[in-house]
Amino acid sequence: MADTYQGYQVTTANADLPITMEMVRTHLRLDDITSEDLVIQSYVQAAASYIEKMYGVALLTQTIKEYHAGFPADDNIGINLRISPVISITSVKYIDDNGAEQTWSNTLYTTGIVRQTAFVIPKHNQSWPKSQSLPNSVVIEYQAGFGDGPAFIPQPIKQAILLMVGDMDQNREDNVVRLPRASEMLLAGWFKFSA
Protein backbone atom coordinates (compact mmCIF):
# COMPACT_ATOMS: atom_id res chain seq x y z
CA MET A 1 0.00 0.00 0.00
CA ALA A 2 1.17 3.54 -0.73
CA ASP A 3 2.53 5.84 1.94
CA THR A 4 0.97 9.08 0.73
CA TYR A 5 -0.69 9.89 4.07
CA GLN A 6 -0.48 13.51 5.26
CA GLY A 7 -3.08 13.76 8.04
CA TYR A 8 -6.78 13.71 8.79
CA GLN A 9 -9.50 15.80 10.37
CA VAL A 10 -12.82 14.88 11.96
CA THR A 11 -15.34 17.08 10.17
CA THR A 12 -18.47 15.75 11.89
CA ALA A 13 -17.87 14.45 15.39
CA ASN A 14 -20.26 12.46 17.54
CA ALA A 15 -20.96 14.28 20.82
CA ASP A 16 -22.23 11.19 22.66
CA LEU A 17 -20.14 9.22 25.13
CA PRO A 18 -18.98 5.74 24.04
CA ILE A 19 -20.17 4.25 27.35
CA THR A 20 -23.16 5.17 29.49
CA MET A 21 -22.82 7.15 32.70
CA GLU A 22 -24.68 4.32 34.46
CA MET A 23 -21.88 1.91 33.46
CA VAL A 24 -19.27 4.32 34.78
CA ARG A 25 -21.11 4.98 38.04
CA THR A 26 -21.50 1.23 38.60
CA HIS A 27 -17.81 0.64 37.83
CA LEU A 28 -16.76 3.42 40.24
CA ARG A 29 -19.31 2.19 42.82
CA LEU A 30 -21.04 5.57 42.85
CA ASP A 31 -24.51 4.06 42.34
CA ASP A 32 -26.93 7.00 42.21
CA ILE A 33 -24.41 9.71 43.07
CA THR A 34 -24.40 12.28 40.27
CA SER A 35 -22.41 15.13 41.84
CA GLU A 36 -19.22 13.95 40.08
CA ASP A 37 -20.83 13.52 36.65
CA LEU A 38 -19.07 16.45 34.95
CA VAL A 39 -15.65 15.27 36.12
CA ILE A 40 -16.40 11.68 35.16
CA GLN A 41 -17.66 12.74 31.72
CA SER A 42 -14.36 14.58 31.15
CA TYR A 43 -12.49 11.37 32.11
CA VAL A 44 -14.55 9.34 29.64
CA GLN A 45 -13.94 11.91 26.88
CA ALA A 46 -10.20 11.96 27.62
CA ALA A 47 -9.98 8.14 27.59
CA ALA A 48 -12.00 7.92 24.35
CA SER A 49 -9.86 10.59 22.67
CA TYR A 50 -6.67 8.79 23.71
CA ILE A 51 -7.94 5.47 22.34
CA GLU A 52 -9.01 7.05 19.04
CA LYS A 53 -5.65 8.76 18.50
CA MET A 54 -3.43 5.94 19.77
CA TYR A 55 -5.22 3.09 18.01
CA GLY A 56 -6.58 4.82 14.90
CA VAL A 57 -10.21 3.96 15.59
CA ALA A 58 -13.42 5.95 15.55
CA LEU A 59 -15.50 4.79 18.48
CA LEU A 60 -18.80 6.42 17.53
CA THR A 61 -19.85 7.23 13.95
CA GLN A 62 -18.06 10.30 12.63
CA THR A 63 -17.06 11.85 9.31
CA ILE A 64 -13.35 11.94 8.46
CA LYS A 65 -11.44 13.89 5.79
CA GLU A 66 -8.12 12.20 5.13
CA TYR A 67 -5.38 13.98 3.20
CA HIS A 68 -2.80 12.39 0.87
CA ALA A 69 0.07 13.74 -1.24
CA GLY A 70 -1.12 12.39 -4.57
CA PHE A 71 -2.12 8.93 -5.74
CA PRO A 72 0.24 5.94 -5.88
CA ALA A 73 2.33 5.56 -9.04
CA ASP A 74 1.27 1.89 -9.38
CA ASP A 75 -2.38 1.08 -10.14
CA ASN A 76 -2.04 -2.16 -8.17
CA ILE A 77 -1.23 -0.30 -4.95
CA GLY A 78 -4.05 0.96 -2.76
CA ILE A 79 -4.33 3.81 -0.28
CA ASN A 80 -4.81 2.68 3.31
CA LEU A 81 -7.30 4.68 5.34
CA ARG A 82 -6.01 5.55 8.80
CA ILE A 83 -9.20 5.42 10.86
CA SER A 84 -11.25 2.26 11.30
CA PRO A 85 -13.74 0.74 11.16
CA VAL A 86 -14.77 2.39 7.87
CA ILE A 87 -18.53 2.43 7.27
CA SER A 88 -18.58 4.02 3.82
CA ILE A 89 -16.58 6.22 1.43
CA THR A 90 -18.33 9.51 0.71
CA SER A 91 -15.94 10.90 -1.93
CA VAL A 92 -12.43 10.83 -3.36
CA LYS A 93 -11.41 14.30 -4.54
CA TYR A 94 -8.11 15.44 -6.02
CA ILE A 95 -6.36 18.40 -7.61
CA ASP A 96 -5.64 17.66 -11.27
CA ASP A 97 -2.60 18.81 -13.28
CA ASN A 98 -4.41 22.07 -14.12
CA GLY A 99 -5.02 22.89 -10.46
CA ALA A 100 -8.77 22.16 -10.59
CA GLU A 101 -10.55 20.05 -7.99
CA GLN A 102 -12.04 16.85 -9.42
CA THR A 103 -14.18 14.08 -7.90
CA TRP A 104 -13.13 10.56 -8.82
CA SER A 105 -16.20 8.50 -9.73
CA ASN A 106 -17.01 5.70 -7.30
CA THR A 107 -17.59 3.46 -10.32
CA LEU A 108 -13.82 3.52 -10.98
CA TYR A 109 -12.54 2.39 -7.57
CA THR A 110 -13.23 -0.30 -5.06
CA THR A 111 -12.63 -0.69 -1.35
CA GLY A 112 -11.77 -3.53 0.94
CA ILE A 113 -10.35 -4.40 4.34
CA VAL A 114 -7.07 -6.15 5.18
CA ARG A 115 -6.16 -6.69 8.86
CA GLN A 116 -8.77 -4.18 10.08
CA THR A 117 -7.48 -1.54 7.65
CA ALA A 118 -9.74 -0.24 4.90
CA PHE A 119 -8.24 0.72 1.56
CA VAL A 120 -9.19 2.36 -1.75
CA ILE A 121 -7.80 0.99 -5.04
CA PRO A 122 -8.71 1.30 -8.74
CA LYS A 123 -11.05 -1.39 -10.06
CA HIS A 124 -9.70 -3.98 -12.47
CA ASN A 125 -8.59 -2.32 -15.76
CA GLN A 126 -8.85 1.16 -14.17
CA SER A 127 -6.08 3.58 -13.21
CA TRP A 128 -5.50 6.16 -10.54
CA PRO A 129 -6.35 9.63 -11.87
CA LYS A 130 -3.54 12.08 -12.60
CA SER A 131 -3.15 14.41 -9.63
CA GLN A 132 -0.64 16.95 -8.50
CA SER A 133 1.97 15.49 -6.17
CA LEU A 134 1.54 18.09 -3.46
CA PRO A 135 0.59 17.83 0.21
CA ASN A 136 -3.17 17.37 0.58
CA SER A 137 -3.80 17.12 -3.17
CA VAL A 138 -6.00 14.05 -2.57
CA VAL A 139 -8.85 14.16 -0.03
CA ILE A 140 -10.80 11.04 0.87
CA GLU A 141 -13.95 11.67 2.89
CA TYR A 142 -15.53 8.75 4.72
CA GLN A 143 -17.64 7.70 7.66
CA ALA A 144 -16.03 5.58 10.35
CA GLY A 145 -17.05 4.18 13.72
CA PHE A 146 -18.59 1.17 15.41
CA GLY A 147 -22.06 2.80 15.47
CA ASP A 148 -24.13 5.67 16.83
CA GLY A 149 -24.18 4.75 20.51
CA PRO A 150 -22.57 2.79 23.35
CA ALA A 151 -24.42 -0.42 22.42
CA PHE A 152 -22.21 -0.75 19.30
CA ILE A 153 -18.82 -0.37 21.04
CA PRO A 154 -16.97 -3.71 21.46
CA GLN A 155 -16.90 -4.85 25.09
CA PRO A 156 -13.06 -4.89 25.40
CA ILE A 157 -12.98 -1.19 24.43
CA LYS A 158 -15.74 -0.35 26.92
CA GLN A 159 -13.83 -2.20 29.64
CA ALA A 160 -10.60 -0.39 28.74
CA ILE A 161 -12.40 2.97 29.03
CA LEU A 162 -13.80 1.96 32.43
CA LEU A 163 -10.32 0.96 33.65
CA MET A 164 -8.82 4.23 32.41
CA VAL A 165 -11.63 6.27 34.00
CA GLY A 166 -11.19 4.36 37.28
CA ASP A 167 -7.47 5.14 37.23
CA MET A 168 -8.12 8.84 36.56
CA ASP A 169 -10.70 8.95 39.34
CA GLN A 170 -8.45 7.15 41.84
CA ASN A 171 -5.30 9.13 40.94
CA ARG A 172 -6.29 12.73 40.35
CA GLU A 173 -2.67 13.75 39.94
CA ASP A 174 -0.18 12.60 37.31
CA ASN A 175 1.36 9.29 38.33
CA VAL A 176 4.09 6.85 37.31
CA VAL A 177 2.64 3.89 35.43
CA ARG A 178 3.88 0.32 35.35
CA LEU A 179 3.61 -1.25 31.92
CA PRO A 180 1.72 -2.95 30.44
CA ARG A 181 -1.61 -1.80 31.82
CA ALA A 182 -4.77 -3.92 31.65
CA SER A 183 -6.48 -1.31 29.45
CA GLU A 184 -3.61 -1.55 26.93
CA MET A 185 -3.97 -5.32 26.80
CA LEU A 186 -7.70 -4.99 26.08
CA LEU A 187 -6.97 -2.53 23.26
CA ALA A 188 -4.02 -4.40 21.71
CA GLY A 189 -6.21 -6.01 19.04
CA TRP A 190 -7.03 -2.60 17.58
CA PHE A 191 -3.46 -1.32 17.28
CA LYS A 192 -2.44 -0.66 13.65
CA PHE A 193 -0.63 2.64 13.67
CA SER A 194 -1.30 5.82 15.58
CA ALA A 195 -3.45 8.25 13.65
Residue pairs with C-beta under 8 A, 6 or more apart in sequence:
1 77
1 78
1 79
1 80
1 119
2 68
2 71
2 72
2 74
2 77
2 78
2 79
2 80
4 68
4 69
4 70
4 71
4 72
4 79
4 138
5 66
5 67
5 68
5 80
5 82
6 67
6 68
6 69
6 135
6 136
7 66
7 67
7 136
8 64
8 65
8 66
8 67
8 82
8 83
8 195
9 64
9 65
9 67
10 58
10 62
10 63
10 64
11 63
11 64
11 65
11 141
12 62
12 63
13 62
14 59
14 60
14 61
14 62
14 145
14 148
16 60
16 148
16 149
16 150
17 41
17 44
17 45
17 48
17 150
18 44
18 48
18 59
18 60
18 150
18 153
18 157
18 158
18 161
19 44
19 150
19 153
19 158
19 161
19 162
20 150
21 37
21 40
21 41
23 150
23 158
23 162
24 30
24 40
24 44
24 162
24 165
25 31
25 32
25 33
25 34
25 40
27 162
27 165
27 166
28 40
28 165
28 166
28 169
30 36
36 169
39 169
40 165
40 169
43 164
43 165
43 168
43 169
44 161
44 165
46 164
46 168
47 160
47 161
47 164
47 165
47 168
48 59
48 161
50 164
51 57
51 59
51 157
51 160
51 161
51 187
51 190
52 58
52 59
52 83
52 195
53 194
53 195
54 187
54 191
54 194
55 187
55 190
55 191
55 192
55 194
56 82
56 83
56 84
56 190
56 192
56 193
56 194
56 195
57 83
57 84
57 85
57 144
57 146
57 157
57 190
58 64
58 83
58 84
58 85
58 144
58 145
58 146
59 145
59 146
59 153
59 157
60 145
60 146
60 147
60 148
60 149
60 152
60 153
61 87
61 143
61 144
61 145
61 146
61 147
61 148
62 143
62 144
62 145
63 90
63 141
63 142
63 143
64 81
64 83
64 141
64 142
64 143
64 144
65 139
65 140
65 141
66 81
66 82
66 83
66 139
66 140
66 141
66 142
67 135
67 136
67 138
67 139
68 79
68 136
68 137
68 138
68 139
68 140
69 133
69 134
69 135
69 136
69 137
69 138
70 94
70 131
70 132
70 133
70 134
70 137
70 138
71 79
71 94
71 128
71 129
71 131
71 138
72 78
72 79
72 128
75 122
75 126
75 127
75 128
76 121
77 121
78 112
78 119
78 120
78 121
79 119
79 120
79 121
79 138
79 140
80 117
80 118
80 119
81 117
81 118
81 119
81 120
81 140
81 142
81 144
82 193
82 195
83 142
83 144
83 195
84 113
84 116
84 117
84 118
84 144
84 190
84 192
85 116
85 118
85 144
85 145
85 146
86 111
86 113
86 118
86 142
86 143
86 144
87 142
87 143
87 144
87 145
88 142
88 143
89 106
89 111
89 120
89 140
89 141
89 142
90 141
90 142
90 143
91 103
91 106
91 139
91 140
91 141
92 103
92 104
92 106
92 109
92 120
92 138
92 139
92 140
92 141
93 101
93 102
93 103
93 104
93 138
93 139
93 140
93 141
94 101
94 102
94 104
94 129
94 131
94 132
94 137
94 138
94 139
95 101
95 102
95 131
95 132
95 134
95 137
95 138
96 102
96 129
96 130
96 131
96 132
97 130
97 131
97 132
99 132
102 129
104 129
107 123
108 122
108 123
108 126
109 120
109 121
109 122
109 123
109 126
110 120
110 121
110 122
110 123
111 118
111 119
111 120
111 121
112 118
112 119
112 121
113 119
115 192
116 190
116 192
117 192
118 142
120 140
122 128
131 137
131 138
145 152
146 152
146 153
146 154
146 157
147 153
150 158
156 186
156 187
156 189
157 186
157 187
157 190
159 183
159 186
160 182
160 183
160 184
160 186
160 187
161 183
163 181
163 182
163 183
163 186
164 183
167 181
167 183
